[in-house]
Amino acid sequence: MVAIVWFRNDLRLADQPALAAAASSGPVLPVFVDDRQSPGVRAEGAAARWWRVRSLAALDADLARRGGRLLVLKGPAAPVLRALVQRVGATAIHATAQPEPWWGPIEAELGPSLVRHPGSWLHPPGAVVTAAGAPFRVFTPFARAHEGLGPPPRPRPAPARIAFAPPPEPAPPLPRFNPRWARGFAEAGWTPGEEGARRRLAEFLPRAAAYGRRRDFPAEPATSRLSPHLHFGEISAAAVWHAVVDAIGAQTAQPFTRQLIWRDFARELIRQHPDSAERPHRPAFARMAWTDVATEPGRSWLAAWRQGRTGYPLVDAGMRELWQTGWMHNRVRMVVGSFLVKHLGIDWREGERWFWDTLLDADLPNNAMGWQWVTGSGVDGQPFHRIFSPVLQAERFDALAYIRRFAPEYDGVAPVRPIVDHAEARARALARLAALREDAAP
């Protein structure tokens, strides 16, 4: 009997438990549903869509080499899959768990025909809890408890043999998406797909031992750049974990593996706060008096931030790196986020939405938690009064070569005709915080 494998953000053959289970039971029908119609589904941004269509093509090619094809359907996922079950007489729909909150209602519509398998976590959701059995809300104790569970299970190879069921109808052509502004994505060396993920990991391993010392220096190739591959599930987090630990040892690898644990923590918080992209975890921040971006100067400030023309070299280099390559160095993400929220006083949700549209690795748990962290509105965020100086950050992390690459008109790290003065902006941010505290006082 036919088993459907419903691919989502798990676009790989190796260490893919839904595929492995389906392949062990009989003929497999691999399916991806392009669902932008179900209630609550947040449509992907343009950059992520650029990546997905190429990742789907890579998965289809991998399946073709084994004698199968990927069936791509459009529409609300639950009714589309229910109809497909009837047409092919499928016994089950196998899928891996996903963290986005909109999948719960969709999966509930599928009923008992859906068989869920472990997904993109190192350890299953709900496995890392306090001694009282409650979920963690702070990262450090979460990470300590996570590490106490030991390493994740070792990744499993792709099934040696897969029998494929014929699709019920000729497969429609795979989707295409080629916005002209995305030319730089390919030029930046991105290769969507499982093979591209393996190559990216192999390139990182010789540099992995230096990650803890050099990861904050944006001019250096010290980070893994695996985030888009991990988001789309072209490689499992467990596979990355074990490859790095096997290469350099658990202790040396800890600064890197803690980032994978942070990823699990973001997924835990999105379970606790499904509306994390829209609502601050700390209710007081709902009363923050943000700069109005519908009027001046807020409208011009937001445009300048998006376009990388704030007059602050590190901020502008980061925003141009994002636009040109679909990615931004993590240290610089914190700087540009702090600048938007604290120097410009603009609501963090404006930044979250811009990153959602322009990041290749736009991942709901990571993106929402990152913005809440930098704002101080998250349950485990940095304090609002911690305001990054773009100049000091550029000096501390030796960012001049990075600035010259993405914002070559600057000769140094000092601002040139800045849209706001740092000292004045800092004073306004602290006054905004003081007003918030006074408003909250009994």
Protein Blocks (a to p, Z undefined) as FASTA:
>chain_A
ZZddddfbdccfbhplklmmmmmnoccdddddddfkbghiacddfklmmmmmmmmmmmmm
mmmmnopacdddedjfklmmmmmmmmnopabdcddddfbfklmmmmmmnmmmlccdddfb
fbdghkaccfkopacfbfklmmmmmmmnopadddddddfbdcddddfbdcddddddddfk
lmmmmmnopagdjklmmmmmmmmmmmmmmmmmmmmmmkbcfbgolmmmmmnopacfklmm
mmmmmmnojklmmmmmmmmmmmmmmmmmmmmmmmlmmpcfblmlmmpccddfkbcfklmm
mmmmmnopnopaklmmmmmmmmmnopacfklmmmmmmmmmmmnopafklmmmmmmmmpmk
lcfklmmmmmmmmnopamkbccfklccdfklmmmmnopmlmmmmmmmmbgblbdehifbd
fklmmmmmmmmmmmmmmmmpZZ
